[in-house]
Amino acid sequence: MLALVNFVKHFRAYLLGRHFIVRTDHKALSWLHNFKEAEGQIARWQEHLQEYDFECMHRPGKNHGNADALSRKPLRYHGDCPSCTEAQVSLLQLEAHTSYSWPELQSSDPELALIYERVRNGGERPTTQEISKLGWETRCLWSLWDNLKIVDDILYYQHGPTYTRRVVAPQSALPTVLLSLHQQLGHAGSGKMIEAAKRRYWWPHQRKDIIDFCDSCEVCQTIKAPHKYNKAPLEPIITGHPNDLVQIDLVGPLPVTSRNNNYILVMVDHFTKWCEAIAIPQIDAVTIAESIFDHWVSRWGAPLQLHSDRGSNFESIVVSELCRIMGIRKTRTTAYHPQGNGLVERTNRTLKSLLQAFVDQNNPREWDRSLSQCLMAYRASIHKATRQTPHYMVTGRELRLPIDLTSNTLGEDTLIASEHVIRLRRNLNKVHQMTRDILQTNQRYQKEYYDRKAHGSPVEPGDKVMLLKEAPPKGKALKFHKRWEGPFTVVEVLSDCTCRIQEPNSSHSLVTHFNRLKPFRQQALVQTSPAGTVT
């Protein structure tokens, strides 16, 4: 590692700002970027290396002879070399940052040539007839004739004697000028770029060109957040009967109990808000499939739709086969969008609060014994969305609590079975219709309120977009994670909220939510290759 530190120090002028590869036969160095909690000298070396853009590649020692030979003690011959081997040497030619190309660029540019030659030779200002057939840039320079001057064969614009001279940049040099300035300023925003450019260069529409260039910089688009994130219009989930849609999710890991349980599988009916919560010891596909069947299907029948996140245990072959056999339509949320499973996520929060209230603080590891109490409290509580208790929505009668045993507060009559069935059906039909009306009204108001803050232009097939990736790949530091990937191509628009996008240079596609996208802006100025390098 010390050899690497000394190497980059020696060649700093050539390596800084460039990506390079370090090949080494020292296997441990290949994990240099992932080395965490370094201390002492190692930490100082690692801090010094962070300003360079490089990657370490391991090469076995038997293939590393070109570098190993330089570290060996040389053999001193007293005569002619007994054997010679011819070797081909690659010549690396570095670009010299000089200003020799500006006169050539300015004199050869069709828009600047006339003005450049007149100012250089001390000629008169061109007539209006001479510049009438030329472009906008020439006419702008013509109007600024008194502020133009030649210094060292370079055409400058100077607003006054107290102002800094600025190089008149031809259009052919703009891609190089903007790219170099943008990179050397650390991919600064358009405001800083404008201030830096107007102190050094002059060209027409400078502000617009810089804003367009910064907005279309690919590096900036991967690391900088938009001024305002996309927010799709609300799409309410509409259900009209019990067991139309069941949402499932996991809570945990929690402290391991004496029964070896450390997770909770939560299932919620979207219409009645009825909840089942099962303490389970593990979250493999078999355990989840058995819990779904034993605690929901066997009690309430198979739901029409089962909705979950993209967890591998929910998307497993076992759960898919259970859904196929029972005739359940299995759906899932898009990646990194838990709002698509919002009801069960909110129920999880309620269950956690109930567990905090019911769990014995002296023995918190026995939380699974309090889960039944939490479910009773939840089912007996009025739900804000339906204005009924989940127990009443399912059974047609309120849940009898221990406090109700002291008096007949629920006011239930004694009925024979046939009368009870008739009354139960009438009550359930009435409360379900009321609930449908309430939910429909609430969802309409929620959508109107939510859509006030909806933002973002709708995407169309063929559009280029960037995709938000919140979590870094395994093994990479979060602070250096580039949160936007792309550009991706929109293949199909599935709804106002979702679309199918295709990965770059791949046939693989994925479905994503509109909120995770932002438009990709193509590079505004096409890179050209003017003679020499401008500085």
Summary of the structure (lengths in Angstrom):
residues: 535
radius of gyration: 35.5
end to end distance: 35.2
largest distance: 120.9
contacts: 1383
relative contact order: 0.09
helix: 42%
strand: 16%
